[in-house]
Amino acid sequence: MAEAEKKSVRGRKQDRARVAGGQKYEVAYEAKKTGRSAAAVKKAVKKVGNSRTKVEKRLGR
């Protein structure tokens, strides 16, 4: 059990660079950040993938 309790910083940066389209809180955060609707964020994730920079670029048009 001790191994499972260890916190690792490995992968955190990679995780922040992605938008999980199936997670309501991530979609809501991105929608609020860009001023677009949650549906628009989900559509952008489907269109360009889950890269946060690509999604924001797509929504920023």
MDTraj code that builds the backbone (N, CA, C; nanometers):
import mdtraj as md
import numpy as np

residues = "MET ALA GLU ALA GLU LYS LYS SER VAL ARG GLY ARG LYS GLN ASP ARG ALA ARG VAL ALA GLY GLY GLN LYS TYR GLU VAL ALA TYR GLU ALA LYS LYS THR GLY ARG SER ALA ALA ALA VAL LYS LYS ALA VAL LYS LYS VAL GLY ASN SER ARG THR LYS VAL GLU LYS ARG LEU GLY ARG".split()
xyz = np.array([
    [0.0807, -0.1189, 0.0000],
    [0.0000, 0.0000, 0.0000],
    [0.0851, 0.1255, 0.0000],
    [0.2055, 0.1159, 0.0501],
    [0.2931, 0.2316, 0.0572],
    [0.3253, 0.2858, -0.0820],
    [0.3393, 0.1988, -0.1803],
    [0.3710, 0.2435, -0.3155],
    [0.2561, 0.3220, -0.3767],
    [0.1340, 0.2820, -0.3497],
    [0.0179, 0.3498, -0.4063],
    [0.0007, 0.4895, -0.3476],
    [0.0523, 0.5121, -0.2276],
    [0.0362, 0.6413, -0.1627],
    [0.1378, 0.7445, -0.2095],
    [0.2434, 0.7005, -0.2775],
    [0.3455, 0.7935, -0.3251],
    [0.2877, 0.8835, -0.4330],
    [0.3192, 1.0100, -0.4232],
    [0.2739, 1.1067, -0.5235],
    [0.3869, 1.1290, -0.6227],
    [0.3550, 1.1285, -0.7479],
    [0.4545, 1.1496, -0.8509],
    [0.4197, 1.2733, -0.9312],
    [0.5187, 1.3540, -0.9609],
    [0.4949, 1.4711, -1.0442],
    [0.5112, 1.4356, -1.1917],
    [0.5573, 1.3177, -1.2181],
    [0.5753, 1.2741, -1.3560],
    [0.4394, 1.2653, -1.4255],
    [0.4270, 1.3301, -1.5367],
    [0.3052, 1.3237, -1.6147],
    [0.2065, 1.4360, -1.5864],
    [0.2274, 1.5151, -1.4827],
    [0.1339, 1.6240, -1.4523],
    [0.1314, 1.7279, -1.5640],
    [0.2466, 1.7635, -1.6144],
    [0.2533, 1.8629, -1.7206],
    [0.1819, 1.8120, -1.8459],
    [0.2003, 1.6844, -1.8759],
    [0.1337, 1.6250, -1.9912],
    [-0.0169, 1.6245, -1.9715],
    [-0.0610, 1.5979, -1.8481],
    [-0.2035, 1.5933, -1.8197],
    [-0.2667, 1.7308, -1.8346],
    [-0.1970, 1.8343, -1.7921],
    [-0.2502, 1.9701, -1.8031],
    [-0.2552, 2.0176, -1.9474],
    [-0.1797, 1.9537, -2.0331],
    [-0.1756, 1.9938, -2.1731],
    [-0.2893, 1.9324, -2.2532],
    [-0.3777, 1.8595, -2.1876],
    [-0.4879, 1.7913, -2.2557],
    [-0.6221, 1.8325, -2.1969],
    [-0.7264, 1.8258, -2.2793],
    [-0.8629, 1.8505, -2.2343],
    [-0.9364, 1.7178, -2.2403],
    [-0.9845, 1.6722, -2.1253],
    [-1.0619, 1.5482, -2.1209],
    [-1.2056, 1.5827, -2.1579],
    [-1.2444, 1.5525, -2.2799],
    [-1.3779, 1.5870, -2.3290],
    [-1.4905, 1.5201, -2.2542],
    [-1.4625, 1.4107, -2.1860],
    [-1.5648, 1.3394, -2.1114],
    [-1.5787, 1.3852, -1.9674],
    [-1.4916, 1.4742, -1.9231],
    [-1.4965, 1.5235, -1.7854],
    [-1.5679, 1.6591, -1.7836],
    [-1.6828, 1.6626, -1.7158],
    [-1.7640, 1.7851, -1.7141],
    [-1.6873, 1.9058, -1.6613],
    [-1.6087, 1.8842, -1.5556],
    [-1.5383, 1.9983, -1.4961],
    [-1.4324, 2.0544, -1.5889],
    [-1.3676, 1.9695, -1.6672],
    [-1.2663, 2.0193, -1.7612],
    [-1.3321, 2.0930, -1.8774],
    [-1.4429, 2.0398, -1.9250],
    [-1.5154, 2.1043, -2.0343],
    [-1.5699, 2.2397, -1.9872],
    [-1.6257, 2.2423, -1.8648],
    [-1.6798, 2.3670, -1.8092],
    [-1.5691, 2.4705, -1.7896],
    [-1.4538, 2.4270, -1.7427],
    [-1.3403, 2.5179, -1.7228],
    [-1.2982, 2.5788, -1.8559],
    [-1.2837, 2.4960, -1.9561],
    [-1.2396, 2.5439, -2.0868],
    [-1.3454, 2.6351, -2.1493],
    [-1.4722, 2.6027, -2.1293],
    [-1.5803, 2.6864, -2.1819],
    [-1.5776, 2.8244, -2.1171],
    [-1.5598, 2.8284, -1.9871],
    [-1.5548, 2.9563, -1.9156],
    [-1.4313, 3.0364, -1.9568],
    [-1.3199, 2.9669, -1.9722],
    [-1.1941, 3.0314, -2.0074],
    [-1.2007, 3.0961, -2.1460],
    [-1.2653, 3.0281, -2.2397],
    [-1.2701, 3.0775, -2.3771],
    [-1.3962, 3.1567, -2.4080],
    [-1.4945, 3.1522, -2.3168],
    [-1.6193, 3.2240, -2.3402],
    [-1.7117, 3.1547, -2.4379],
    [-1.6911, 3.0271, -2.4569],
    [-1.7756, 2.9486, -2.5488],
    [-1.8611, 2.8515, -2.4694],
    [-1.9517, 2.7822, -2.5357],
    [-2.0390, 2.6865, -2.4675],
    [-1.9671, 2.5532, -2.4482],
    [-2.0198, 2.4727, -2.3573],
    [-1.9631, 2.3400, -2.3329],
    [-1.9742, 2.2530, -2.4581],
    [-2.0840, 2.2680, -2.5299],
    [-2.1032, 2.1909, -2.6535],
    [-1.9963, 2.2274, -2.7570],
    [-1.9620, 2.3552, -2.7636],
    [-1.8590, 2.3998, -2.8582],
    [-1.7235, 2.3412, -2.8215],
    [-1.6964, 2.3329, -2.6910],
    [-1.5692, 2.2748, -2.6457],
    [-1.5632, 2.1272, -2.6835],
    [-1.6712, 2.0538, -2.6571],
    [-1.6741, 1.9105, -2.6911],
    [-1.6569, 1.8897, -2.8410],
    [-1.7210, 1.9751, -2.9200],
    [-1.7103, 1.9651, -3.0652],
    [-1.5666, 1.9908, -3.1110],
    [-1.5022, 2.0893, -3.0479],
    [-1.3635, 2.1219, -3.0817],
    [-1.2702, 2.0066, -3.0450],
    [-1.2957, 1.9425, -2.9299],
    [-1.2134, 1.8285, -2.8880],
    [-1.2276, 1.7155, -2.9892],
    [-1.3493, 1.6916, -3.0355],
    [-1.3706, 1.5867, -3.1365],
    [-1.3010, 1.6202, -3.2675],
    [-1.3037, 1.7475, -3.3047],
    [-1.2491, 1.7900, -3.4338],
    [-1.0962, 1.7906, -3.4366],
    [-1.0320, 1.8493, -3.3334],
    [-0.8867, 1.8676, -3.3380],
    [-0.8093, 1.7789, -3.2412],
    [-0.8796, 1.7018, -3.1584],
    [-0.8108, 1.6172, -3.0612],
    [-0.8121, 1.6827, -2.9240],
    [-0.7433, 1.6209, -2.8280],
    [-0.7527, 1.6688, -2.6908],
    [-0.6376, 1.7596, -2.6476],
    [-0.5580, 1.8065, -2.7392],
    [-0.4510, 1.9001, -2.7068],
    [-0.5124, 2.0346, -2.6678],
    [-0.4790, 2.0837, -2.5489],
    [-0.5378, 2.2085, -2.4990],
    [-0.5081, 2.3267, -2.5914],
    [-0.3864, 2.3334, -2.6435],
    [-0.3512, 2.4464, -2.7304],
    [-0.4307, 2.4427, -2.8604],
    [-0.4488, 2.3246, -2.9174],
    [-0.5260, 2.3127, -3.0412],
    [-0.6726, 2.3443, -3.0181],
    [-0.7267, 2.2974, -2.9044],
    [-0.8673, 2.3244, -2.8732],
    [-0.8878, 2.4742, -2.8531],
    [-0.7985, 2.5388, -2.7778],
    [-0.8115, 2.6826, -2.7541],
    [-0.7967, 2.7619, -2.8841],
    [-0.7066, 2.7176, -2.9707],
    [-0.6892, 2.7840, -3.0999],
    [-0.8150, 2.7716, -3.1838],
    [-0.8750, 2.6540, -3.1828],
    [-0.9972, 2.6295, -3.2582],
    [-1.1133, 2.7152, -3.2042],
    [-1.1236, 2.7256, -3.0734],
    [-1.2322, 2.8016, -3.0123],
    [-1.2101, 2.9518, -3.0223],
    [-1.0877, 2.9916, -3.0371],
    [-1.0543, 3.1330, -3.0412],
    [-1.0796, 3.1993, -3.1749],
    [-1.1196, 3.1222, -3.2734],
    [-1.1415, 3.1769, -3.4066],
    [-1.2536, 3.2767, -3.4109],
])
top = md.Topology()
chain = top.add_chain()
for i, resn in enumerate(residues, 1):
    res = top.add_residue(resn, chain, resSeq=i)
    for name in ("N", "CA", "C"):
        top.add_atom(name, md.element.get_by_symbol(name[0]), res)
traj = md.Trajectory(xyz[None], top)
